[in-house]
């Protein structure tokens, strides 16, 4: 039995094409969002050649393939064509909004995990070498290595757009075109000029002197792009339904791109940015109440903020604190969150039995330890919600602990394990204890909560 025959059998044994709401893949598994899980013949699927295992987990049916999963996924899409997209309401009726959001983010990021994991590891190691003064931060070597490591994160909207287009069933190149609008130099340069308070800087461009396009820097953004492509999928279907057949080839993509790009620039993108700014104001208010209370809340929302891309709103607060007070208490909390994320990811690595998945998970865990958490969050923790919750709890408790003892920084530094020397002084012992708390609590909680879910079980 060849691959294509096995794939046809998988489709039949999960209840047929009509039962498949959505299919995507991670590093080793085909992941199905099914309308009715009861129609699955799991035992027969496990017997198919090339299939290493199958399981129902977190409202997903997963078929474990191994390193060749991307080839199986391509053949699966060919077999399904465009007929596997059903109404989103079928999913929403079974899942809560949080579960649906986590599954969507996991599905979008799954295929691009190798890129962000590799770049994250390079970026983290580079930060460590700089912190240890092995290389000079201003050297050409650092500039070259940094552009290799940072390119993925800076141009993340393009990666997300293509991946999201596959999830939401819309043309990948139209999706990339919308991301290009958000990343166009005139918009980013205007945003930088506005942030620097340069003379002549504008806060918005005006279309026909009536429609404002707010000036924001969308590089490395997450939520604005994903929701823009989701909107694009609906826009495309609507335009295609009203367009006469003779005009579809030219005018369907034209109108789809124009409306989709405007929706992203005028509505969806600014909403995502303003949510981040609202988060920043909220955090500032927390510190006026109590540092410990602020630590508890900031520690809890930090992993979610990174997941949604709103964590960038916290950085200006920290920089302003350095300017106004000479120190900052927010960045140590970011440090605790990173260590908690690393701890949960190390636990998933320990629990995993699949060799390829263990390799990827270990890389993501080390990357988080070095201060780059995206590979761990998007590639691992979104797939194991209990692990994500464990990291959030540990982050919250460790942040509240260090805030109670007044742990602070006197200069901006990446929130990496190599950052510990920056805390040497009266608060060092508390910073060290906070790191230990974040790592241990997240590791233990994840082990206790996730151990029955057969992580990476082949």
Secondary structure, 3 states (H helix, E strand, C coil): CCHHHHHHHHHHHCCCHHHEEEEEECCCEEEEEECCHHHCCHHHHHCCCCCCEEEEECCEEEEECCCCHHHHHHHHHHHHCCCCCCCCHHHHCCCCHHHHHHHHHHHHHHCCHHHHHHHHHHHHHHHHHHHCCCCCCCCHHHHHHHHHHHHHHHCHHHHHHHHHHHHHCCCHHHHHHHHHHHCCHHHHHHHHHHHCCCCCCCCEEEECCCEEEECCCCCCCCHHHHHHHHHHHHHHHHHHHHCCHHHHHHHHHHHHHHHHHHHHHHHHHHHHHHHHHHHHHHHHHHHHHCHHHHHHHHHHHHHHHHHHCCCHHHHHHHHHHHHHHCCECHHHHHHHHHHHHHHHHHHHHHHCCCHHHHHHHHHHHHHHHCCCCHHHHHHHHCCCHHHHHHHHHHHHHHHHHHHHCCCCECCCCCCCHHHHHHHCCCCHHHHHHHHHHHHHHHHHHHHHHHHHHCCCCC
